């Protein structure tokens, strides 16, 4: 059974950094799309960054230049390096992956992603 477990969330001041990690089991991370999403209270879940099977990555405009998505295919770990965090980045962050083999163009839309973690909270204070 595919499982995704996030870690690395926490509370930081504006301008700080965090690294989120997502360990994926019973799954070959390199074969599929994987991404990070976030959801703040009262808001819809939104895509933050996604990475494809060929390491092609895509970012939401709000995080470009600040966040970096990466993956370790040997260890099946997805990461999100978050720098210069701002209060508007506060949300619960989820990792997710698709169930369709091959991912040349990763998407930030949540609907194609089948497997989801439980989320990790990120809180940024001003």
Rosetta blueprint (number, residue, H / E / L):
1 X L
2 X L
3 X E
4 X E
5 X E
6 X E
7 X E
8 X L
9 X L
10 X E
11 X E
12 X E
13 X E
14 X L
15 X L
16 X L
17 X L
18 X E
19 X E
20 X E
21 X E
22 X E
23 X E
24 X E
25 X E
26 X L
27 X L
28 X L
29 X H
30 X H
31 X H
32 X L
33 X L
34 X E
35 X E
36 X E
37 X E
38 X E
39 X E
40 X L
41 X L
42 X L
43 X L
44 X L
45 X L
46 X E
47 X E
48 X E
49 X E
50 X E
51 X E
52 X L
53 X L
54 X L
55 X L
56 X L
57 X E
58 X E
59 X E
60 X L
61 X L
62 X L
63 X L
64 X L
65 X L
66 X L
67 X E
68 X E
69 X E
70 X E
71 X E
72 X E
73 X L
74 X L
75 X L
76 X L
77 X E
78 X E
79 X E
80 X E
81 X E
82 X E
83 X L
84 X L
85 X L
86 X L
87 X H
88 X H
89 X H
90 X L
91 X E
92 X E
93 X E
94 X E
95 X E
96 X E
97 X E
98 X L
99 X L
100 X L
101 X L
102 X L
103 X L
104 X L
105 X L
106 X L
107 X L
108 X L
109 X L
110 X H
111 X H
112 X H
113 X L
114 X L
115 X E
116 X E
117 X L
118 X L
119 X L
120 X E
121 X E
122 X E
123 X E
124 X E
125 X E
126 X L
